[in-house]
Structure formats: C-alpha cells, structure tokens
Amino acid sequence: MSKTTQRLEVQAGRPLAAQPGVGHNRWHPDIEPRTRVPAGTSLVIETLDAMDGQLTPESDAGTVASSNLNRVHPLSGPVHVDGAAPGDLLVVTITAIETQSFGFTAQIPGFGFLRDVFPDPFYVAWTIHDHVAESPTLPGVRIPEAAFMGIVGVAPSAELLAGITKRERELFERGGAVHPPDPRDAIPGDPSVAAAGLRTTPPREIGGNLDVRHVGAGCTLFLPVFVDGARFSCGDMHFAQGDGEVCGTAIEVAGQVHLTVDLRKGAATGRRAKGVWFQTEEPARRTPRAVFATTGGCVDDEGRNHSENASLAARNALLSMIEHIVEDRGYTAQQAYAICSVAVNLQLSQTVDVPNYTATALLPLEIFV
C-alpha cells in the first residue's frame, strides 16, 4: 500500500470560478480529474464553504436573500484513483477534519424543511474557537465541535447520469421539489457538461450531499464506482449539525479534510443497495458506540423518484441494512429483520436536500459476540 500523501489546495475566500481546475459544482462523468493517485494514497483536501464564499462575518439577511444558489456547492476534485473500475467499491476513510474559525447558518427563502412556515431570510455568523461555535445572534448558545463532510461522492456513468436526469425531470413535471440541470454559473463551464451536469443539492447513488453527521473523523465510507478511476470529490464541510439539518444549513465552514482512498475490487457488483454504506467508531458526540450504517433516499424499486418521502427513504435504508446483515453476517432475511427491530436505530439525517431525504440505519457492532 502506498504511503504517499498528496495535498489538494484551494484559496480560501476566493470563489471557485476564480480558481480554474481546482474543483466543480456539478456531477458529470466528463469532468477531468484534478489529480491521479494509486489506491492507498493519503490526501489532505482543502474545501471551500457550501455557498462558495458569498457569506462572510459581515453578511446579513439581505445578503442571504440575494445569494446565487447556482454556485452551490463548490467541490474539491475529482480525484482519479488508479485501478478503480465499475463494480468496485471505493473505500474512503476520514482521519481528521480541520475547520476555519468562521462559520455561518443561513435560512434561505424557499429552502428548508419548514420553508412554508419561515419564508424570510435569516443569518447567523459563528465564531469558532476552542472547539466550540458561538454567535451574538444566538446569545447563551455554545455548539461543541462535531465536524463532518456534508458531501462525499463519485462521478456518475453516462448511463446513470441519463437515468437520474430522466427520473428527476419526470418528478419535476409532477410538481416535485427538484433542482434540474442549469448551466448558469456551472463549473466547469464546458457547454456539454454545464448543460447536463447534475446539481449537487440531493444525495444519489453516487453519494453526494448526504449530510449525515456521522461522516467525520474515524468514518469509513463505501461508495460504488461507476466510472474508471471513480473520480472522487468532497466538500460542504460542517462544524456541527443536528439530524435533519432542518433550516437548510448546518454550521457551514471551509477547512481541510485528511483521508485515504482505497479499493475493494468487484465488491459492488450485484449490490442492490441504493445508498452509501459507512462504518464509524468515533466519538460519543456523533454516535454512542461503533456502528455500521446504511443510507436510503427517495427512489423506489422501479427507479421512480419521489419528492421528500421520509417513509421511502427509511424503507430503503432498512432494506439495505437487512441486505448487509444477510450478506456480511450470514443471517437469514427474517433473522436480519428481527435484529434490525431490536438493535438498529433508524433516523432521518437530513430533510432538506430536495427531492431526496437521507435516512440512516445504524447497527451497533457491540451486539455481535
């Protein structure tokens, strides 16, 4: 295994468009990799904040209202992992996260779980120090650090891109909450990529905007590979977040993540799961114990996308967990179902990344003797 460490830098405070070649804000198989690394490489990846630097300590509700959402989310990458091929699992292990000293929380009109109840913009600027965040806007509140990556993902294949585009267009036409492809402010700006690239708002089969607060230091993610090289990217760093991320943003920050990328050859072939899997042993503020987890979104067994369907997301996460227990632990499906009922914690990790909620099923590993 390689002992190489490679650093991917960005210039903090500068928009992604002013830094050609460092990242992207759409998902597309034709985005050229920023770097190529062998499996086993350690990476230090610097990331911009989710709003691409539009919000600062001096911003206010008016700044939020005038923000350009086409610039969300600037991602660092892609990273081409040598030897990765469709049917493999990309294994991403996060070893550390370092945030900058400024963060923000914004209530953006038309976005968030209760967007019908809270139509007006609101802004909280946080000062981060000594592993806590504080803001004069929320006096008497001190949020402890529980940093994690909101977005981790790989490139879709051309076939998967077409399938996702089709199902999301159909959902949009049915009145679902969908952000369709939009070439405005797309990076890269190549016309074919900009016009067809998937927006980064929802999580999908590729991973993406999971917004699962457990994806911090000590977490290992398992991502199905759809293109040669996997083309891994990450961004949307959070200092802390509650399950649900209900107003639409967490404590959004820029910073750097330390991680390694590796492969499990052929491990995704025949896998029926529709979500990302992960395992973590870190710390009590995120999970009370070591867990293996599956995720689920809002796509049914026929490939039809539904909008903001918590029941379907939970069903998909649970079915993925049952599959994991059967395939990896050797139990029957009904035994696995019973194990889920007595031990698995089924929860909603985010309810804002329309049209897809993220449900998470967490299996405590201490139950196995």
N, C-alpha and C positions, 0 to 999 in steps of 0.2 A: 504494500500500500504506500502511495506517495506521501511524503512528509512536507510537500510543497505548501506554502501559504501565499495566496495571491490577494492583493488589495484592489478593490474597485472603488475609486473616489468620485465624489461629486462636490460641487462648490456650494456650500450652504448659503441660502438666501438668494441664489440666482435661479430663475425659472428653468425648467427642463429645456425649453426651446432655445435658451441661450447657451446650452451645453451640448452641442451635437455629438451623438454617438454614445452617450453615457446611459441612455435608457429609453423608455417608451411609455405611452399611456393608453395603448390598445393591445388586444391579443390577436396575433396573426402568425401563421406559420412562416411567412416570408420575411419577418423581421430578422435582420442579420445579427448574429451573435456579437456581443461586445468582446468576449474572450472565449478561449477554448482551454479546457482543463481535463486532466485524467481523473478517473474515478478515484476517490480517496483524498482529493485535494481539500485543504482548508482555505476558507475565504473570509476576508473581512470586507463587508459590503456596506458602503455609506449610502444612506437613503434620504431623500427629501420628504417633507411632510405631505400629507394627503392632499392639501389644497395648493401644492406647488408654490409655496411661499407667498401666497396672496394675503394671508392674515398675519399680522405682526402684533407685538405688545401694544402698539398704538391704535390698533383697529377697534372698530365699534360695530354696533348693529347695522349701521348703514353700509359699512364695508362688506359685511356678511351678505346683505341683500343684493349687492352689486357684484358679487363674486362670479367668476366664469367657471361653471361646473364642467365645461368641456375639457378643462385642464386636469381634472381629477382622473386617476391617481398617477403621479409620476413614479414609475417602477425602475429599479436599477437592474440592468441586464440587457438581453438574455445571456446566460452562461451555457455554452455548449459543453456537455460532458461527453468526452470521448468514449465510444463504445455503447452508449445508450441507444436503444432501438425500441420501436413499438412493441409492446408486450412485456417490457421490463418495468420494474418499479424503481423510481428514483428515491433514494433514501437521503433525507436532509436532516441533519442533527444540529440543532441550535445550541451553542455552548455559552454564549454571552450576548447581552444587549446593552449598549451604552446610549443613553438619550442626551439630547441637548438640554439646556437649562430653561428653555421656554416651550410652553405647550399651550394649546387652545381647545376649547369646546365651543361649537357653533350650532345654533338652531337655525337651519336654512329653510326658508319658506317653501312649502310643497314637498318637504322631505322629512322622514322620521316616522316612527310608529304611530304617533298621535298627531300627524300633520293636520288633520281636520280640526283638532282642538287648539293647537298652537300655530296659527298662521303667520305670526310675526317673527322677525329675526331677533336673535339674542346672542350675546357673545361673552365668553369667559376667557380671560387671559391668565394663564397659570405661571407662577414662578416655581421652578423645580430646584430643590436644594436638599442635601442630606437625606436623599431617598424619599422625599415627600413632595407633594404639589400643593400650593396654596394660592388663593386669589382674593383680592379685596372685593370682588363681585359676589363671593360666597363667604362672608365672614364666619369664622368659627368652624370652618371645614378644613380638614387636612387629609389628603388622599395618599396612602402609602404606595410606594412603587410596586408595580406588578407588570413590568414591561413585556410586550409581546409583539409579534409581527401580524398585522391585520391581513396582509396579502402575501401568500407564497403560492407559486403556480408554475406551470409549464405551458409550452405552446400547444395549441390545438393542431391536429392534422387538417389538411384542406377538406377532407370528408367531414370531420367533426365540426369544423367551422361552418360548413354549409348546413349541417343538420341543426346546429344551435341557432343559426340565423333564421332558418325556416320556422322552427318551433317558437322562437321569440317573436317573430313577425306575426305568426298566427295568434299568439297570445295578445300582442299589441292590438290587433284588429278586433279581438274580443273584448277590448277595454281593459286589459291587464296593465299593471304598472311596470312598464318596460322602457329602458333607455336604448333605442335602436342605434345602429351604427350612424356616426355623424363625423364627416371629415373635418369639420371646423376644429382647429387647434389640435388635431391629431398628430401624434409623434410616434413613428416617423411620418413625414408629410408626403411620402410617395403616394401618388393618387390611387393606385390599386390597393395599397394597404390601408390608407386613410379611409377610403370609401367603404371597405368591407370589414375593417378591424372591429372586434367585439369591444364594447365598452367594459370598463373594469368594475362597474358597480356590483354585479351579483357574483356569488360563487358558482362554479360549474364543475363538470367532471375533471377539468384541468387543475382544480384547486381555485386559486384566485382569492377573492375578497371574503375569506372565511369568517374573519372577525371572531375567532374562537380565542378566548382569553388565556387558554392553557398553552398556546403556541409560543412559549417563551423559552428561557434558558433551561436546558435539560430535556427539551421535547425533541422527539424524532418523528418526522413525517414520512409517509409512504405515498408517493404520487405516481399514478400510472403514466407511462411515457407514450406519447402519440406521434412524435416525430424523431428522426435521427438526431441524437445529441440532447434530447429532452428540452433544451432551451429554457432553463430555469430563470425566474425573475422574482424579486420580492420588493416590498415597500409598505406604505401605510403603517408605520410604526406607532404604537400606542404606549403611553406611560402607564395607563391603567384604564380599565373598562369594566362595567357591570355586565352580567349576562343580559343580552337583549340590545345593548347599545341604543337604547330606546329613542333618544332625541336625534339620532343620526350620526353623531360623532362621539368619540371617546375623548381622552386627553391626547390629542394629536401632537406628535413630535417628529422632529428629524433626529437622526443619530446614526449609529452603525451597529451591525449585527455580525457576530462571529459564528460561522457554521462550517460544516463539512458536507460534501456531496459524495454519495456512493451509489452502487447499483445492486439490485437483485435481479439477475438475468432471468427473463421469462416468467417472473413471479406475478405479473399482472395478466398473463394470458388466461382467458376463460373466466376472469374475475367478474362477477356480476354486480359488485358494489357500485353504487352511483356517487359515492362521496369519497373524501380523503380519509385515510386512517392515520392515527398518530398514537404515540406512547410517551408517557412522561413520568418522571419520578421527582419532579421539582415542585416548588416548595409549598408549604402549608397554605400560603395566601392564595394559591391558584387551585390546588387540589389537596384534599386531606391525606392522600396516600398515592402510591404508584398505581397508574391506571393504563389500560389500553382503551382507545376510543375510536369510534366510527362517526362519520357525519352523514347527514342527509339533507337534500334540497327538495325543490318543488317540481320535479319531473316524474311522471308516473311510468308504469311498466310499458306503456305503449309509446313512450317518448314524447308525450304531450306535456308542455309546460303549463303549470298553474301559477296563479299570482298570489303570493302571500298566504300560502296554505300551510299552516303550522301542523295540521294533522298529517299531511302527506310528508312533510319534512321529517317529522318524528317517526312515521312508519318506515321511511327509507333508512334512517339511521338505525332503527331497531332491526330491520331485516339484514342490514349489513353486519350488525353485531352478531346476530344468530349465525350468519354465514361464517364469520370469523371463528366463533366458538366451535362450530362443526368442523371446519377445515383445519384449524390450527390446534384445537384441543381434543378432537376425536369424539365428541359427544353427538348424540342424535339431535335432530332438529327440535324435538319436543323437550329433550333434556336442556338444550340451549335456551329454549323459550322459558323454561322454568327458572334457569339460572338468571336470566335477564329480569324476571319478575321479582326475585328475592335479593338481587345484588346490584343490578345495573341502574345508574342514575341517568334518566332521560331528561334532557333540558334543552331550552332554546338559547343558543349562543348569540344570535343576532336576529332582529326582526325588522331591519331597515334596508338591507341591500336588495332592493326590489329588482326582479319579481321573486327572488329566491330567499326564503329564510334559511338559516343554518341550524339544524337540530343536531345535538351531540349525545351519543350514548357512551357513558363512561363505565368501564368494567374494572373494579378494584382487583388488582392482581393478588392481593393477600389472601383471597378466598381459596386459591389453589394450593393444595398441600401435597 
